[in-house]
Amino acid sequence: MGQRVNIQYSVELEDLEGEVTRMVKRVATSLDGIAEELDQAVGLSAGGSCLTLRTLEEVADIRQNMMKADYALIDIVNIISSYIHYKSQPEEPAEMGLNMEEIKEKMQQVQAPNAEQLESFIEDFKSSSDANEVSD
């Protein structure tokens, strides 16, 4: 079997179910083909002997194809698990009616104080803490 690589891509949330369905159908088609290959490999359809080198090689190939199907099923399990985990999390601000533009706008409205404002704040704090000191 060739080397495997992980890829990542995104789909719209409303398209996720269709994407998973497509993946499941692809695995089902693959498994149907594997069942036919296995039937032919062991000679059940031709009535021949299954104890041959050719049968051994075909069964080994079938096992490789089954591993590919299993990897695809693992991907499906991981996607569904991630979706269930996502749906069980508390809602984020964007899901509570704020879109990204509104969030960015609100963040821009909150401005960090400049150096003069910070110095003024520190002086005011010092003055108020001096006034609140209890004398011994």
N, C-alpha and C positions, 0 to 999 in steps of 0.2 A: 504494500500500500504506500502511496506517495506521502510526502510530508504534508502536514496540516498547518494551516495558519488561522489565527482568529482575525475576524474583520468586525467592524462596527459601523452601523449606519442607522439613521433615524427614520421613523415613519410617523405620520400624524396619529394621535391616539385613536381616532375613529377608524383608522385603517389597520390597526394592529390585529384585530380579529381576522380580517381578510388575509393578512400576511401569514398568520399562524395556520389558517385553513389551507392556504396554498402549500405551505411547508408539509403539513400532514398529508395532503393529497399526493405530494411528490414522494414521500416515504411509502405510502400505501401502494403506489404504482411500482416503486422499486421492489417492495416485498412481493407483489404479485409476480413480477419478473423473476425474482429469486426462487419462488415456489416452482415456477415452470422449469427453470434451469435445474433445480434439484431433481425434479421428476425425470427430466431427460438424462441427467448425469448418472443416476443409479439404474438407468435402463428400464424403468417401470413402463414407459410408454412403448418401448421397442421390444421388450421381453428379452433383452440381452443380459449378459453378465455385468454385474456392477463391481466385480473384484479385479479392476484393471488399473493400469497406470493413468490412463486417460481420465477415468472416474475420479481417481485421487486428485489429479490436477484440477479438474472441474469443481470438486467439492472444496478444495482450497480456495479457488477463485470465488466460489459462492460465499465462503466464510468472510473473505475480504469485503464483498458487497454487503454482507450483513453488518459488518463493522461500520461501514459508511452509513447505513441506515440507522444504526444505533447512535452514531455521533449526531445525526440529524435529529433523532428523538431526544437526545440530551439537550441540544440547542432549544428544542421546543419546550422541554420541561423548564429550562432556565428562563426562557422568555415569559412563560406563564407564571412561574414563581415570582419573577421580578414585577410583573403586572399586579399580582395579588398583593405583594408587599407595598407597591406604590398606592394601590387603592385603600390599603388599611392605614396609611399615614394621615396625620392631621392635615387639613387644608392649608396651603400656603397663601400669602397675600394675593398672588396673581389669580388663584382659584377662588378668592372671595370677592370677585367682582372688579379687581384692579388689573388692567392690562399693563404690559411692560412700559408703554409710553407714559401712563399715569404714574407708575412707580418712579420712573426716571425724573418726571416733572416734580414730584414731591421731594425727591432727593436733592434736586437742584435748589429748591426753595429753602432747604436747611443749609445755611452757610456757616462755615467755621469762622470764629472770631479772628480778627487781625491782631497784630502785636499790640497796638494801642489799646484795643478793647481788653485784651488779656491783662495788660499792665494796670488799667483802670480797675478791672475786677479784683486783682490782687490787692491794690491799695484799699479799695472799699472793704475787702475781707479783713485786711489788717486793722483798719479803723474800727470796724464793728467788733472784732475780737478784743481790741484794746479797751473799748467802751464797756464790754461785758466782763472784763476781768474783775475778780473779787479781790479786794485789798486785804492784806493780813493784819 
